[in-house]
C-alpha cells in the first residue's frame, strides 16, 4: 500500500513540475476576411453598444446585465457585464483606439475565475475588404498552465473568436437581419 501511495505522489509531483514549466504567457489569435472596408468594420468593435450584434457571448444569457460608462465609443469606453455561469462577470475598457486600424482593450474577468488580459483587434485593408485579427493575450498563472494540459486558452476561446468573427462579417456585410445597428 505504501508503494502505491509513493508512486501516486511521484506522479503528482512530476505533473506539478511539468505544469510549472509551461509558458508564463498565452496568446489566442483568429483572423477573418470581411468583404467591407475597415471604416465599416471598425465601429462594430470600437463601440461596445454594437457588440450585441456580433459578440459570441452576448446571447448566452438572455438576462445578461450590461453597464456602459465613459465615452460612447473609443478610448475610455467601458463595458461591464454580469451574467450566468456561461458569461460570468467582467469589465472591458478601450485603452487605445486608432481608427480604422487598431483597438486595444483591457479585459478583466471577475467570475467564474479572475484574470486580467489584453484583447487586440487589428484591421488591415485588402483591396475592398478587411482582414480582421482578433487576439487575446496575458499571463498564465498556475490554473491557466494546468488548463493547457487539456488544450488551454486556445481551445477554450478559439471557437468563440471564430464565431464572433463570422457574426462580425455578417453584420458588416449586411447579411444578417440585425445587420449593422445605427450608432448610439
N, C-alpha and C positions, 0 to 999 in steps of 0.2 A: 504493500500500500504506500509506503514511504517513497518507493521508487517512482510510482505513478505521480505522486504529488510533486516530486522533484522534476520529473520530465515536463509536467504541465507548467511549473514555474519557469523552467528554462525556455520553453516555447513562448510563454508570455513575455519574458524578458527580451528574447530575440525579436518578438513582434514590436514591443515598445521601442527598442533601439532602432529597428527598421523605420518605424513611423517617424521618429525624431530625425532621421537622416533625409526625410522628404524635403522638397524645396520650401523655403520660408515665404514665398510669394506664389500667387496663382494668377492666371490670365485666361479669360474666356473671350473668344472672338468669333463673330459671324459677319458675313457680308452678303449683300444682295444688290442686284442691279434693278433700278426703278426707272421706268420709262416716263420721267418727268425731270424738269430742270431742278438744280439744287434750291433755287428760290421758292419752289413749290413744296419741296420736301422739308426744308429747314424749319418752317413754322410748326409743323406737326411735332417736332421734337422740342423746340425752343419754348413752347407754351404748354405747361403741364395740364392746362384745361383740355387740351386736344389729345392727350394720351388715352383718354377713354375710347377713342376710335381704333387705336392700333395696339395698345399695350396688352400682352398676353395674360396679364394678371388681373386686369380690370373687371372681367366678367366672372371671375372665380368666386366672388362673394356678392350676391345681389344687395346685401345690406352694408356693403363697404362704406365706411365713414371717411370722407375726404376733407381736408382743410388746406386752403391755399392762402399764402401770405406773401408779402413783398410785392415787387412789380408784377404786372400781368404776365410778362414773359421776359426771357433773357436773364442776364446776370442778376443774382439776388432773389430770383423767384424760388419759392419754397412750396413743396407739396408734402403733406403729412397724411398718412393713412393708418387706419386701424380696421382689421377685419378678422375673418375666421382663421382657422389653422392653415389654410392654403395660402393666404396672403400675409398673415401676420400683422406686424406693426412696424412702421418705419418713417423715415424722413428723407427727402431728396432736396438738394439745393443746387441751382445752377451757379457754379463758381466762375465760369468763363464762357463767353458766347461770342463767336467770331462769324458773323453772317457772311455768306451762307455755307460756311465750310466746316465749322467745328464747334462742339458743345461739350463742356466738361461738367460733370455732376458729382457732387459729394453724396454718396449713398450710405445711409445709416439704417441698418436693420436693428430693431429692438427686440422683437419677438418673431418667431419662436426661439431664435438664438441671436445674440448680439454680434454684429460685425460692422466694420467700417471700411468701405471700399470706394473706388473711383469708377465712374462709368464715363466712357468717352465715345462720342459719335463723331465720325468724320464723313464728310460728303465731298465726293470728287466728281466733277463733271466729266462725262464720257460721251462725246458728241451731243445728242439732245437728251441724254439720260443721265442718271446719277448713280454712282457706286456708293452705297452707304455701308460703313463699317461700324459695328457696334461692339465695344469692348468693355469688359469689367475686369478690374484687377485690384489686388490688395494683398494684405498679409495673410499668411497661412498659419494660424495658431494650431495647437495640437489637434483639436477636433477636425479642422479642415484637412490637416495632414492625414488623420485617421480615415476621413471620408475618401481620400484619394485612393485608398485600397479598393474601393468599390466604384471607381470612375471619377470621383472628385467633382469639383465645381463644374467642369465642362459637361459632364454627364447630367448634373443636376439642373443647369440652366441653359445649356446649349440649345436644346429643342425649343425652349421658351423664346430664346432670341430668334430662332428661325421662324417660329410662328409670328412673333411680333414684327419681324421684317416683312413677312408675307402680308400681314394686315396693313402695314405702312405702305407697301407697294399698292395694294388695292385702294387704299384711301387716296394716295397721291395720284394714282392713275384714274380715279373716279369709277372704279369697277365694283364698288360696294353700295348698298342702299344708303349707308350713312355718308359715303363719300367724305369730302373734306368739310368739316363744320366751319362756320364762319368764326373768325377770331372774336374773343370776348372783350 
